[in-house]
Amino acid sequence: MLDIKVLGSGCANCINLEKLCREVISENQLDAAIEKVTDFQEIMSYGILSTPGLVVNGKVVLSGKLPTKSTLTNWLMNSLAEKNN
């Protein structure tokens, strides 16, 4: 199972990143849990200085922009493969 955290205050890009994650998970039938993190202290604990941020299985993979759908799919599939090895 993938542990995904979307870090952000609730801005448009943060909302869009969460939606994009849900789309990719649904389309690829991935076993994943998504958590929305809005607490500034918790966001800072990941070293994120600009939002949105994306943390997959405890690893920061994105900060300050939106990925393309294909890039996000690639990240999630690779993270799932790493976790299963």
C-alpha positions as CSV (number, residue, x, y, z in Angstrom):
1,M,0.0,0.0,0.0
2,L,1.2,3.5,-0.9
3,D,1.1,6.2,1.8
4,I,0.6,9.5,0.0
5,K,0.5,12.9,1.7
6,V,-0.5,16.0,-0.1
7,L,1.0,19.0,1.7
8,G,-0.6,22.4,1.3
9,S,-2.8,25.1,2.7
10,G,-5.7,24.4,0.5
11,C,-4.8,26.6,-2.5
12,A,-6.0,25.7,-6.0
13,N,-2.8,23.8,-6.9
14,C,-3.0,21.8,-3.6
15,I,-6.6,20.8,-4.4
16,N,-5.7,19.9,-8.0
17,L,-2.7,17.7,-6.8
18,E,-5.0,15.8,-4.5
19,K,-7.5,15.3,-7.3
20,L,-4.8,14.2,-9.7
21,C,-3.5,11.6,-7.1
22,R,-7.0,10.2,-6.7
23,E,-7.4,9.9,-10.5
24,V,-4.1,8.1,-11.0
25,I,-4.9,5.8,-8.1
26,S,-8.3,5.0,-9.4
27,E,-7.3,4.5,-13.1
28,N,-4.4,2.2,-12.1
29,Q,-6.3,0.4,-9.3
30,L,-3.5,1.1,-6.8
31,D,-3.8,0.3,-3.1
32,A,-3.1,3.7,-1.6
33,A,-4.1,6.0,1.3
34,I,-4.1,9.7,0.7
35,E,-3.8,12.2,3.6
36,K,-4.2,15.9,3.2
37,V,-1.7,17.8,5.4
38,T,-2.6,21.4,6.1
39,D,-0.7,22.0,9.3
40,F,2.2,24.4,8.6
41,Q,4.5,22.8,11.2
42,E,4.0,19.3,9.8
43,I,4.6,20.7,6.2
44,M,7.8,22.3,7.4
45,S,9.0,19.1,9.0
46,Y,9.3,17.7,5.5
47,G,11.5,20.6,4.4
48,I,8.8,21.9,2.0
49,L,9.2,25.6,1.4
50,S,6.6,26.0,-1.3
51,T,3.3,24.1,-1.8
52,P,1.9,21.9,-3.1
53,G,4.1,19.2,-1.8
54,L,3.9,15.4,-2.3
55,V,5.2,12.8,0.0
56,V,5.1,9.1,-1.1
57,N,6.0,6.5,1.5
58,G,7.8,9.1,3.6
59,K,9.9,10.5,0.7
60,V,9.3,14.0,-0.7
61,V,8.9,13.7,-4.4
62,L,7.5,17.1,-5.3
63,S,7.5,20.7,-4.1
64,G,6.0,23.9,-5.5
65,K,4.4,22.7,-8.7
66,L,2.0,20.3,-10.2
67,P,3.3,17.2,-12.0
68,T,1.9,15.9,-15.3
69,K,-0.4,13.0,-15.0
70,S,2.1,10.6,-16.6
71,T,4.9,11.8,-14.3
72,L,2.7,11.3,-11.2
73,T,1.7,7.8,-12.5
74,N,5.4,7.0,-13.0
75,W,6.3,8.1,-9.5
76,L,3.5,6.1,-7.9
77,M,4.2,3.0,-9.8
78,N,7.9,3.2,-9.0
79,S,7.2,3.8,-5.3
80,L,4.9,0.8,-5.3
81,A,7.6,-1.4,-6.9
82,E,10.2,-0.2,-4.5
83,K,7.9,-1.0,-1.5
84,N,7.2,-4.5,-2.8
85,N,10.9,-5.4,-3.3
